[in-house]
Amino acid sequence: MEIFHLMRLGFADGAYARWRTLYELCCCADFIRHHGEKIAKQYYEQSNTDDQNYSWAKGALDEKGNKLDAGSFKKIQEIVNIDSGWLSQYKLACFITHASSQGTFGRLANGSTENLITVGHSNYGIATAAEHSAICLCWITGEFVTLFHHLDSDARCKLLSEWIKVVRDAYFTAHEETFGEKLGENESSKTS
């Protein structure tokens, strides 16, 4: 809901910063799902501490039974085998979220304008935040509905995939009608 409201109000960069958190949750959920109840329990138990690192991932094993080095988010991304296109999107979201020069001058809200610091709301960049949020919502929901696999799980995942297409089409069409710029699939950001 928070991402949707930020997009609705024209704050694409704020929505993308929230997408970053959603993406991180997706990667952690994927990691936990594939490494079992022990890791899930450690993740939960760490919520009762002030520890903000990834010590909850200690003890995870690969398919050969070897311990995995998963002590950072970067390592978790590597283990869950994230496509390099998502890594560049995550990097962009980190720039936007933190006080980097790249994030300050390379905001989604700037559109194709460079060396400008956007103040207030803008209609640029909304399609990126919308598409990526829809994909991550589908991803994390898929992790949940397939946890105990049954026939309905497949149908739900297929329905969610179709929903991504609807979201993408709606926001890409709105972008094209508003700015006269056509966005293709996976081209909704400056770094794709």
C-alpha positions as CSV (number, residue, x, y, z in Angstrom):
1,M,0.0,0.0,0.0
2,E,2.8,2.4,0.9
3,I,4.4,2.0,-2.6
4,F,1.1,2.5,-4.3
5,H,0.3,5.7,-2.3
6,L,3.8,7.1,-3.0
7,M,3.3,6.4,-6.8
8,R,-0.2,7.9,-6.7
9,L,1.2,11.1,-5.2
10,G,4.0,11.4,-7.8
11,F,6.9,10.3,-5.6
12,A,8.6,7.6,-7.8
13,D,11.9,7.8,-5.9
14,G,10.2,7.2,-2.6
15,A,8.2,4.3,-4.1
16,Y,11.4,2.9,-5.5
17,A,13.1,3.1,-2.1
18,R,10.2,1.1,-0.7
19,W,10.6,-1.3,-3.6
20,R,14.2,-1.8,-2.5
21,T,13.0,-3.1,0.8
22,L,10.4,-5.3,-0.9
23,Y,13.2,-6.7,-3.1
24,E,15.4,-7.4,-0.1
25,L,12.5,-9.3,1.6
26,C,12.0,-11.3,-1.6
27,C,15.6,-12.4,-1.6
28,C,15.6,-13.3,2.1
29,A,12.3,-15.2,1.7
30,D,13.7,-17.1,-1.3
31,F,16.9,-17.9,0.7
32,I,14.9,-19.0,3.8
33,R,12.5,-21.1,1.8
34,H,15.3,-23.0,0.1
35,H,17.4,-23.5,3.3
36,G,14.7,-24.7,5.7
37,E,13.1,-24.4,9.0
38,K,16.4,-23.9,11.0
39,I,17.2,-20.7,8.9
40,A,13.6,-19.5,9.2
41,K,13.7,-19.9,13.0
42,Q,17.0,-18.0,13.2
43,Y,15.6,-15.2,11.1
44,Y,12.6,-15.0,13.4
45,E,14.7,-15.1,16.6
46,Q,17.0,-12.4,15.3
47,S,13.9,-10.1,15.2
48,N,14.1,-10.0,19.1
49,T,17.6,-8.6,19.1
50,D,19.4,-5.3,18.0
51,D,21.5,-7.3,15.6
52,Q,21.0,-5.9,12.1
53,N,23.4,-8.1,10.1
54,Y,22.7,-11.4,8.4
55,S,23.9,-13.7,11.2
56,W,20.5,-15.4,11.0
57,A,21.7,-17.0,7.7
58,K,24.6,-18.8,9.4
59,G,24.5,-22.5,9.1
60,A,22.8,-22.6,5.7
61,L,24.1,-25.5,3.5
62,D,24.4,-25.9,-0.2
63,E,23.0,-29.0,-2.0
64,K,26.3,-30.8,-1.3
65,G,26.1,-30.1,2.4
66,N,28.8,-27.4,2.5
67,K,28.3,-24.4,4.7
68,L,27.4,-21.2,2.7
69,D,29.0,-17.9,3.4
70,A,25.8,-15.8,3.6
71,G,26.8,-13.1,6.1
72,S,25.7,-10.2,3.9
73,F,22.8,-9.2,1.7
74,K,25.1,-9.3,-1.3
75,K,26.0,-12.9,-0.5
76,I,22.4,-13.8,-0.1
77,Q,21.6,-12.3,-3.6
78,E,24.4,-14.4,-5.0
79,I,23.2,-17.6,-3.4
80,V,19.6,-17.1,-4.6
81,N,21.0,-16.5,-8.1
82,I,19.5,-13.2,-8.9
83,D,19.6,-12.1,-12.5
84,S,22.1,-9.4,-13.2
85,G,19.4,-7.1,-14.5
86,W,17.9,-7.0,-11.0
87,L,21.3,-6.3,-9.5
88,S,21.6,-3.1,-11.5
89,Q,18.0,-2.1,-10.5
90,Y,18.9,-2.8,-6.8
91,K,22.0,-0.7,-7.2
92,L,19.9,2.2,-8.6
93,A,17.5,1.9,-5.7
94,C,20.5,2.1,-3.3
95,F,21.8,5.2,-5.0
96,I,18.3,6.8,-4.8
97,T,17.8,5.8,-1.1
98,H,21.2,7.0,0.1
99,A,22.8,10.4,-0.2
100,S,25.0,9.5,-3.2
101,S,25.7,11.9,-6.0
102,Q,24.3,9.3,-8.4
103,G,21.1,9.2,-6.5
104,T,20.8,12.9,-6.0
105,F,21.2,13.8,-9.7
106,G,20.0,10.5,-11.2
107,R,16.5,10.3,-9.7
108,L,13.7,8.5,-11.4
109,A,11.6,11.7,-11.1
110,N,14.2,13.5,-13.4
111,G,13.2,11.6,-16.4
112,S,15.8,12.1,-19.1
113,T,16.9,15.4,-17.6
114,E,20.4,15.3,-16.0
115,N,22.0,17.5,-13.4
116,L,18.8,18.4,-11.9
117,I,17.6,17.9,-8.4
118,T,13.8,17.2,-8.4
119,V,11.9,18.8,-5.6
120,G,8.3,17.7,-4.9
121,H,6.3,15.3,-7.0
122,S,6.8,14.3,-10.6
123,N,5.1,12.0,-13.1
124,Y,8.4,10.5,-14.3
125,G,9.6,7.2,-13.0
126,I,6.2,5.9,-11.8
127,A,6.3,3.0,-14.4
128,T,9.5,1.7,-13.0
129,A,8.4,1.6,-9.4
130,A,5.0,0.1,-10.4
131,E,6.5,-2.7,-12.6
132,H,9.2,-3.7,-10.2
133,S,6.8,-3.7,-7.2
134,A,4.3,-5.9,-9.1
135,I,7.0,-8.3,-10.0
136,C,8.3,-8.5,-6.4
137,L,4.8,-8.9,-5.0
138,C,4.3,-11.8,-7.4
139,W,7.7,-13.3,-6.4
140,I,7.1,-13.1,-2.6
141,T,3.5,-14.3,-2.9
142,G,4.7,-17.2,-5.0
143,E,7.2,-18.1,-2.3
144,F,4.4,-18.3,0.1
145,V,1.7,-20.1,-1.9
146,T,4.1,-22.7,-3.1
147,L,5.5,-23.4,0.3
148,F,3.0,-26.3,0.6
149,H,2.6,-27.1,-3.0
150,H,-0.8,-28.1,-4.4
151,L,-2.7,-27.6,-7.7
152,D,-4.1,-24.3,-6.6
153,S,-0.5,-23.0,-6.1
154,D,0.2,-23.3,-9.8
155,A,-3.0,-21.5,-10.7
156,R,-2.4,-18.7,-8.3
157,C,1.2,-18.2,-9.6
158,K,-0.1,-18.1,-13.2
159,L,-2.8,-15.6,-12.2
160,L,-0.1,-13.4,-10.5
161,S,2.0,-13.5,-13.7
162,E,-0.9,-12.3,-15.7
163,W,-1.5,-9.5,-13.2
164,I,2.1,-8.3,-13.7
165,K,1.3,-7.9,-17.4
166,V,-1.8,-5.9,-16.6
167,V,0.1,-3.6,-14.3
168,R,3.0,-3.2,-16.8
169,D,0.6,-2.4,-19.7
170,A,-1.3,0.1,-17.7
171,Y,1.7,2.0,-16.4
172,F,3.7,1.8,-19.7
173,T,0.7,3.1,-21.6
174,A,0.2,5.9,-19.2
175,H,3.9,6.8,-19.5
176,E,3.7,6.8,-23.3
177,E,0.6,8.9,-23.4
178,T,2.0,11.4,-20.9
179,F,5.5,11.8,-22.1
180,G,5.4,10.4,-25.7
181,E,8.2,7.9,-24.8
182,K,7.6,4.2,-25.4
183,L,8.8,1.9,-22.7
184,G,9.5,-1.7,-23.6
185,E,9.5,-4.7,-21.3
186,N,12.3,-4.4,-18.8
187,E,13.2,-0.9,-20.1
188,S,11.3,1.1,-17.5
189,S,14.4,2.5,-15.9
190,K,17.5,4.4,-16.8
191,T,19.8,1.5,-16.2
192,S,18.0,-1.3,-18.0
